[in-house]
Amino acid sequence: MTLKTKYIATTILVALILFAAYLLYSITSGANQDQNPEEVLLAIGVTLLFEFIAGVFLMKLHDND
């Protein structure tokens, strides 16, 4: 994998992690107080799972030199 490809993939993964963190913040900020608590917990769990998977891909991307 070339350095340019690795740089582009890293940038995309970091952007996705930041977007997932923003979604987590917007869900838990209290703006959606009429939501069901189970829906909020499910959304938090899915967001954290997505961040974990993206982090694992990011680590594997930089391990394969």
Secondary structure as UniProt FT lines:
FT   HELIX           3..28
FT   TURN            31..34
FT   HELIX           37..63
//
